[in-house]
Amino acid sequence: RKEVEQDPGPFNVPEGATVAFNCTYSNSASQSFFWYRQDCRKEPKLLMSVYSSGNEDGRFTAQLNRASQYISLLIRDSKLSDSATYLCVVNPPGRRALTFGSGTRLQVQP
Amino acid sequence: ETGVTQSPTHLIKTRGQQVTLRCSSQSGHNTVSWYQQALGQGPQFIFQYYREEENGRGNFPPRFSGLQFPNYSSELNVNALELDDSALYLCASSNDYEQYFGPGTRLTVT
């Protein structure tokens, strides 16, 4: 079983739609969680950290469910510029390295 | 921009050769991590340096080695290059669990 699993997509949605991505992780002792965004042939960029209480940043909302070991990302009012690959990232216990999922590709269409 | 820089941006090497990739961390960050990203995959952790000492290593063979310098910049060295080493090599700098990536070096091994 992979340490971090994501649906690869692609998710094709119209502008203005709401889209949600889920991700599951295998190590229940994982401590920190993040969503990164990666544009084609570019580096990953930190989108947001994910806190136990959930957190929101504009149109983006992240949730963490420790009991079920999954993380979600909700994007409201999708823009064309949201088209990218979204990487679910977990920090395993005992080290500062990040474990990445393979990413979920989002394509927002006009 | 993150302030993390990498050089070179692109590199073509022949199987069996050696390569050195360089990374300058963001000002004030004392930790550098290196990742390998194959096409269509999430980044895979190679190793991490904290204050010039290796601070964790992923499942990569010993021919992948590194250094961190007193100014916290870092090098990744790969010996005896193999075709499967073709990938985007990313470095990330941090002071805590949030890591910020440089633009990467795209290595092609022929």
Contacts between the chains, C-beta under 8 A, distances in Angstrom:
chain1	res1	chain2	res2	distance
A	4	B	42	7.6
A	31	B	97	7.6
A	32	B	97	4.4
A	34	B	98	7.2
A	41	B	88	7.9
A	42	B	103	7.1
A	42	B	104	7.9
A	43	B	90	5.9
A	43	B	101	4.1
A	43	B	102	6.3
A	43	B	103	5.2
A	43	B	104	5.2
A	44	B	43	6.7
A	44	B	90	7.4
A	44	B	101	5.3
A	45	B	2	7.8
A	45	B	101	7.1
A	46	B	98	6.1
A	46	B	99	7.5
A	46	B	100	6.6
A	49	B	97	7.9
A	49	B	98	6.4
A	87	B	42	5.6
A	87	B	43	7.9
A	91	B	97	5.4
A	95	B	48	7.5
A	95	B	55	7.7
A	95	B	56	4.5
A	96	B	31	6.5
A	96	B	33	7.3
A	96	B	48	6.1
A	96	B	50	7.6
A	96	B	55	6.9
A	96	B	56	6.8
A	96	B	94	7.1
A	96	B	97	6.5
A	97	B	33	6.1
A	97	B	45	4.2
A	97	B	48	5.6
A	97	B	56	5.4
A	97	B	58	6.7
A	98	B	33	7.4
A	98	B	35	7.9
A	98	B	43	7.7
A	98	B	45	6.7
A	98	B	92	7.7
A	98	B	99	6.0
A	99	B	45	7.0
A	100	B	35	7.9
A	100	B	42	3.2
A	100	B	43	5.0
A	100	B	44	7.5
A	101	B	42	5.4
A	102	B	40	7.3
A	102	B	41	5.6
A	102	B	42	4.8
A	103	B	42	5.6
